[in-house]
Amino acid sequence: MHIDPAALDEAVARRPFTGVLAVDVDGERVLERCEGFRHRALAAPMTADTRIAVSSGGKGFTAVAVLALVERGALRLDQPVRELLGDDLPQIDDAVTVEHLLTHTSGIGDYLDEEADWQPSDFVLSVPVHELTSAEAFLPMLDLPQAFPPGERFAYCNGGYMVLAVLIERVTGERYHDAVRRLVLEPAGLTRTGFLPLDALPGDAAVGYLGDEGDLASTLRLPVLGNGDGGIFTTAADLHRFWLALLDGRIVSPESVALLTGPRHDVPDEGRRYGMGFWLHATEAALILEGYDAGSSFRSTHVIATRTTASVLGNSSEGAWPVIGVLADAIDAAFADPERRA
């Protein structure tokens, strides 16, 4: 995969980009750039090992945790979620299943409807952000009318992944965060990945900023802890470890990996396909995690055949997108020219 240095320099400067860009091929890092600050007011520089929030990129971790529980017999893909919700969230159709939620086909109402005129700077949470320390705490925001019958079509739904997090808590008896750590992070060896409190970030974590400049952080616009629909912190190195561990069958079985990464839906508006918790390249064998929220712009793409991971983790709402575009173009060019794939 060839990345034009001039195009990359222009993309870094355009917004400007603050964050980490890395390309790893199997066991070797072949490209790395760290730009800007993890903490602007302190002028603390971004480093390759900085932990950065990846917003909706965390949906992949939720999906893998669900499949791990399916393998253990604690959940079924065809299980109606009403069996576990009981009287909670009564507006969710009784026909909605775990699989509907994983594939964004449940039709349930979404507390953060990205098809609406939403901006990362908006205040969208109707519960005090400091109270959102478990999936159960989100319940008051999730009881919304069905938008369409279950299974009718694909519609990206943050609320669906929050319901999955509630189900994880109910079948494990653990907080969502602890269950994901046990089921996904520890088997994959992800020692730099986890759910960090936004009101008490450690010094090696990046503050998320609303704009390309200035010190206005995203803290009051997000749950104090990330949850089922996103917000986990990670590093470029851990993302590469995650992809390899997943595809090598070290987190869930190869059969479960096939379920997670098999194409379920074409999504023309995004120019991609979708599986369960993972975006897929439109035509090629490449898996994608992506996130966009207040203080976060992120994409990690893994090319299966060459065990190549290209990750861009930005700690501003918009700053990473030009850089993400350069890497996406390089990946597409490599697919078009086999001699450039390595």
C-alpha positions as CSV (number, residue, x, y, z in Angstrom):
1,M,0.0,0.0,0.0
2,H,1.6,3.3,-1.1
3,I,0.6,6.5,0.6
4,D,1.6,9.7,-1.2
5,P,3.6,11.8,1.4
6,A,2.6,15.1,-0.2
7,A,-1.1,14.1,-0.1
8,L,-0.7,13.1,3.5
9,D,1.0,16.3,4.5
10,E,-1.8,18.3,2.8
11,A,-4.5,16.3,4.6
12,V,-2.8,16.7,8.0
13,A,-2.7,20.5,7.5
14,R,-6.1,20.9,6.1
15,R,-8.3,20.8,9.3
16,P,-5.6,20.5,11.0
17,F,-5.3,16.8,12.1
18,T,-4.5,16.1,15.8
19,G,-4.1,12.4,16.6
20,V,-2.2,9.3,15.5
21,L,-1.9,7.6,12.1
22,A,-0.4,4.2,11.9
23,V,0.0,1.4,9.3
24,D,0.9,-2.0,10.6
25,V,1.6,-5.1,8.4
26,D,1.5,-8.3,10.5
27,G,4.3,-7.7,13.1
28,E,5.8,-4.5,11.6
29,R,4.8,-0.9,11.8
30,V,5.5,0.6,8.4
31,L,4.1,4.1,8.9
32,E,3.5,6.3,12.0
33,R,2.7,9.9,12.5
34,C,1.7,11.7,15.7
35,E,0.3,15.2,15.3
36,G,-0.8,17.9,17.7
37,F,-1.6,17.6,21.4
38,R,-3.4,15.1,23.6
39,H,-4.0,18.0,26.0
40,R,-3.9,21.4,24.3
41,A,-3.9,23.7,27.3
42,L,-0.8,21.8,28.7
43,A,0.8,21.5,25.2
44,A,1.2,17.7,26.0
45,P,2.2,16.2,22.7
46,M,0.4,13.3,21.0
47,T,2.4,10.0,21.1
48,A,1.9,6.7,19.4
49,D,0.9,5.2,22.7
50,T,-1.7,7.8,23.6
51,R,-5.1,6.4,24.4
52,I,-7.8,8.0,22.2
53,A,-11.5,7.6,22.2
54,V,-12.9,6.0,19.1
55,S,-16.6,6.7,19.5
56,S,-18.7,4.3,17.4
57,G,-15.7,2.2,16.7
58,G,-16.6,0.6,20.0
59,K,-19.6,-1.1,18.5
60,G,-17.3,-3.8,17.2
61,F,-16.3,-4.7,20.7
62,T,-19.9,-4.9,21.8
63,A,-20.7,-7.2,18.9
64,V,-17.8,-9.5,19.7
65,A,-18.9,-9.7,23.3
66,V,-22.4,-10.6,22.2
67,L,-21.1,-13.5,20.0
68,A,-18.9,-14.7,22.9
69,L,-22.0,-14.9,25.0
70,V,-23.9,-16.7,22.2
71,E,-21.1,-19.3,22.1
72,R,-21.5,-19.8,25.9
73,G,-25.2,-20.3,25.5
74,A,-26.1,-17.1,27.5
75,L,-27.7,-15.5,24.4
76,R,-29.2,-16.6,21.1
77,L,-29.1,-14.6,17.9
78,D,-32.8,-15.4,17.3
79,Q,-33.7,-14.6,20.9
80,P,-36.4,-12.0,21.3
81,V,-35.0,-9.2,23.4
82,R,-38.3,-9.0,25.3
83,E,-37.3,-12.2,27.1
84,L,-34.6,-10.2,28.9
85,L,-36.1,-6.7,28.9
86,G,-39.3,-7.8,30.6
87,D,-41.5,-4.8,31.2
88,D,-38.6,-2.3,30.4
89,L,-38.7,-0.4,27.1
90,P,-42.3,-1.4,26.3
91,Q,-42.2,0.5,22.9
92,I,-39.7,-2.0,21.5
93,D,-41.5,-4.5,19.2
94,D,-41.8,-7.9,20.8
95,A,-40.4,-9.4,17.5
96,V,-37.0,-7.6,17.8
97,T,-34.2,-10.1,18.2
98,V,-30.6,-9.9,19.2
99,E,-29.6,-10.4,15.6
100,H,-31.8,-7.4,14.5
101,L,-29.9,-5.2,17.0
102,L,-26.5,-6.4,15.8
103,T,-27.4,-5.8,12.1
104,H,-29.2,-2.4,12.6
105,T,-32.4,-3.9,11.3
106,S,-34.5,-3.7,14.6
107,G,-36.4,-0.6,13.6
108,I,-36.4,0.7,17.2
109,G,-36.3,4.4,17.8
110,D,-32.8,5.9,18.3
111,Y,-31.9,8.3,21.1
112,L,-29.1,9.7,18.8
113,D,-30.6,9.7,15.3
114,E,-27.7,10.3,12.9
115,E,-30.1,10.6,10.0
116,A,-31.5,13.8,11.6
117,D,-29.7,17.1,11.4
118,W,-27.2,16.2,14.2
119,Q,-23.9,17.9,14.9
120,P,-21.2,16.7,17.3
121,S,-21.5,19.9,19.3
122,D,-25.2,19.2,20.1
123,F,-26.3,18.2,23.6
124,V,-28.2,15.0,22.9
125,L,-28.3,13.3,26.3
126,S,-31.5,13.7,28.4
127,V,-29.9,12.1,31.5
128,P,-27.1,13.8,33.5
129,V,-23.9,12.6,31.9
130,H,-22.2,11.8,35.2
131,E,-25.0,9.2,35.9
132,L,-24.3,7.2,32.8
133,T,-21.9,4.7,34.4
134,S,-23.7,1.5,33.3
135,A,-25.9,0.4,30.4
136,E,-28.9,0.2,32.7
137,A,-28.6,3.9,33.4
138,F,-29.4,4.6,29.8
139,L,-32.9,3.0,30.0
140,P,-34.8,6.3,30.4
141,M,-33.4,7.4,27.0
142,L,-34.1,4.2,25.1
143,D,-37.9,3.8,25.3
144,L,-38.8,5.3,21.9
145,P,-41.5,4.4,19.3
146,Q,-40.6,1.9,16.6
147,A,-39.5,3.6,13.4
148,F,-40.3,0.5,11.2
149,P,-41.1,-3.2,11.6
150,P,-38.2,-5.4,12.7
151,G,-36.2,-6.8,9.8
152,E,-37.6,-4.4,7.2
153,R,-34.4,-2.6,6.3
154,F,-31.0,-1.4,7.5
155,A,-31.0,1.8,9.6
156,Y,-27.9,2.6,11.6
157,C,-29.0,2.7,15.3
158,N,-27.0,3.8,18.3
159,G,-29.9,2.9,20.6
160,G,-29.8,-0.7,19.3
161,Y,-26.3,-1.2,20.6
162,M,-27.2,0.4,23.9
163,V,-30.0,-2.2,24.2
164,L,-27.4,-4.9,23.5
165,A,-25.3,-3.5,26.3
166,V,-28.3,-3.8,28.6
167,L,-28.7,-7.4,27.6
168,I,-25.0,-8.1,28.3
169,E,-25.4,-6.7,31.8
170,R,-28.5,-8.8,32.4
171,V,-27.1,-12.1,31.3
172,T,-23.6,-11.7,32.9
173,G,-24.6,-9.9,36.1
174,E,-21.7,-7.5,35.4
175,R,-21.4,-4.0,34.3
176,Y,-21.1,-3.8,30.5
177,H,-17.5,-2.5,30.8
178,D,-16.4,-5.4,33.0
179,A,-18.0,-7.9,30.7
180,V,-16.3,-6.5,27.6
181,R,-13.0,-6.5,29.4
182,R,-13.4,-10.2,30.4
183,L,-14.9,-11.4,27.1
184,V,-12.9,-9.4,24.5
185,L,-10.1,-7.2,25.8
186,E,-8.3,-9.8,28.0
187,P,-8.4,-12.7,25.4
188,A,-7.1,-10.3,22.7
189,G,-4.3,-9.0,25.0
190,L,-5.5,-5.4,24.7
191,T,-3.7,-3.8,27.7
192,R,-4.1,-0.2,26.4
193,T,-7.8,-0.4,25.6
194,G,-10.6,0.3,28.0
195,F,-13.4,2.7,29.3
196,L,-11.8,5.8,30.8
197,P,-13.9,8.3,32.8
198,L,-14.1,11.6,30.9
199,D,-14.1,13.6,34.2
200,A,-10.9,12.0,35.4
201,L,-8.8,11.1,32.3
202,P,-5.3,9.8,33.0
203,G,-2.3,11.7,31.7
204,D,-1.7,9.3,28.8
205,A,-5.2,9.7,27.4
206,A,-6.3,12.3,24.8
207,V,-8.9,14.9,25.7
208,G,-11.5,15.1,23.0
209,Y,-12.0,18.6,21.5
210,L,-15.1,19.9,19.7
211,G,-13.1,22.1,17.2
212,D,-9.9,22.0,15.4
213,E,-8.6,24.8,17.6
214,G,-9.3,26.0,21.1
215,D,-9.7,24.2,24.4
216,L,-13.4,23.4,24.4
217,A,-13.6,19.7,25.4
218,S,-16.4,17.3,24.6
219,T,-16.8,16.1,28.2
220,L,-20.4,17.5,28.8
221,R,-21.7,16.1,25.5
222,L,-20.9,12.5,26.2
223,P,-21.5,9.8,28.8
224,V,-18.9,9.9,31.5
225,L,-18.0,6.3,30.5
226,G,-18.4,5.0,27.0
227,N,-20.8,2.2,26.6
228,G,-22.3,-0.3,24.1
229,D,-22.7,2.2,21.2
230,G,-19.2,3.6,21.5
231,G,-16.7,5.6,23.5
232,I,-13.9,3.1,24.3
233,F,-10.3,4.4,24.4
234,T,-7.6,2.5,22.6
235,T,-4.3,2.9,20.7
236,A,-3.2,2.2,17.1
237,A,-1.1,-0.8,18.3
238,D,-4.0,-2.3,20.3
239,L,-6.3,-1.9,17.2
240,H,-3.9,-4.0,15.2
241,R,-3.7,-6.6,18.0
242,F,-7.5,-6.7,18.1
243,W,-7.9,-7.4,14.3
244,L,-5.3,-10.1,14.4
245,A,-6.7,-11.7,17.6
246,L,-10.2,-11.6,16.1
247,L,-9.3,-13.1,12.8
248,D,-7.0,-15.7,14.3
249,G,-9.9,-17.0,16.5
250,R,-8.4,-16.0,19.8
251,I,-11.5,-14.1,21.0
252,V,-14.4,-16.0,19.5
253,S,-14.5,-19.0,17.2
254,P,-13.9,-18.8,13.4
255,E,-17.6,-19.6,12.9
256,S,-18.5,-16.6,15.0
257,V,-16.0,-14.4,13.2
258,A,-17.7,-15.4,9.9
259,L,-21.0,-14.3,11.3
260,L,-19.6,-11.0,12.5
261,T,-17.8,-10.2,9.3
262,G,-20.1,-11.7,6.6
263,P,-21.8,-9.0,4.5
264,R,-25.5,-8.6,5.5
265,H,-26.4,-5.3,3.9
266,D,-25.2,-3.0,1.1
267,V,-25.2,0.6,2.4
268,P,-24.9,2.8,-0.8
269,D,-25.0,6.1,1.1
270,E,-21.8,5.0,2.9
271,G,-20.2,3.2,-0.1
272,R,-19.7,0.1,2.1
273,R,-21.4,-3.0,3.4
274,Y,-22.3,-4.0,6.9
275,G,-22.0,-7.2,8.9
276,M,-22.6,-7.4,12.7
277,G,-20.8,-4.5,14.4
278,F,-18.4,-4.1,11.5
279,W,-18.4,-2.1,8.3
280,L,-17.0,-3.9,5.3
281,H,-15.3,-2.6,2.2
282,A,-17.7,-2.2,-0.7
283,T,-16.1,-5.0,-2.8
284,E,-13.0,-6.3,-1.1
285,A,-12.0,-8.4,2.0
286,A,-11.4,-5.5,4.3
287,L,-13.0,-4.8,7.7
288,I,-13.7,-1.3,9.1
289,L,-14.4,0.2,12.5
290,E,-15.3,3.9,12.3
291,G,-16.4,6.6,14.7
292,Y,-17.6,10.2,14.6
293,D,-18.7,12.1,17.7
294,A,-18.0,15.1,19.8
295,G,-14.2,15.0,20.2
296,S,-13.6,12.0,18.0
297,S,-13.0,11.2,14.4
298,F,-11.7,7.7,13.7
299,R,-11.3,4.8,11.3
300,S,-9.4,1.6,11.4
301,T,-9.3,-0.6,8.3
302,H,-7.9,-4.1,8.3
303,V,-7.0,-5.8,5.0
304,I,-7.4,-9.5,5.7
305,A,-5.1,-11.0,3.0
306,T,-2.0,-9.0,3.9
307,R,-2.8,-8.6,7.7
308,T,-2.5,-4.9,7.2
309,T,-4.1,-2.4,9.6
310,A,-4.4,1.3,8.7
311,S,-5.7,3.4,11.7
312,V,-6.4,7.1,12.1
313,L,-7.4,8.1,15.6
314,G,-8.2,11.8,16.0
315,N,-9.1,13.7,19.1
316,S,-11.3,16.4,17.5
317,S,-14.7,16.0,15.9
318,E,-13.6,16.7,12.3
319,G,-9.9,16.7,12.1
320,A,-9.2,13.2,11.0
321,W,-11.4,13.0,8.0
322,P,-9.0,14.4,5.4
323,V,-6.3,11.9,6.6
324,I,-8.8,9.1,6.7
325,G,-9.6,9.9,3.0
326,V,-6.0,9.7,2.0
327,L,-5.6,6.2,3.5
328,A,-8.9,5.1,2.0
329,D,-7.7,6.1,-1.4
330,A,-4.4,4.2,-0.9
331,I,-6.3,1.1,0.2
332,D,-8.5,1.3,-2.9
333,A,-5.5,1.8,-5.1
334,A,-3.8,-1.3,-3.6
335,F,-6.8,-3.4,-4.3
336,A,-6.9,-2.2,-7.9
337,D,-3.2,-3.0,-8.3
338,P,-2.1,-6.3,-6.7
339,E,1.6,-5.3,-6.9
340,R,0.9,-2.4,-4.5
341,R,-1.0,-4.4,-1.8
342,A,2.0,-5.1,0.4
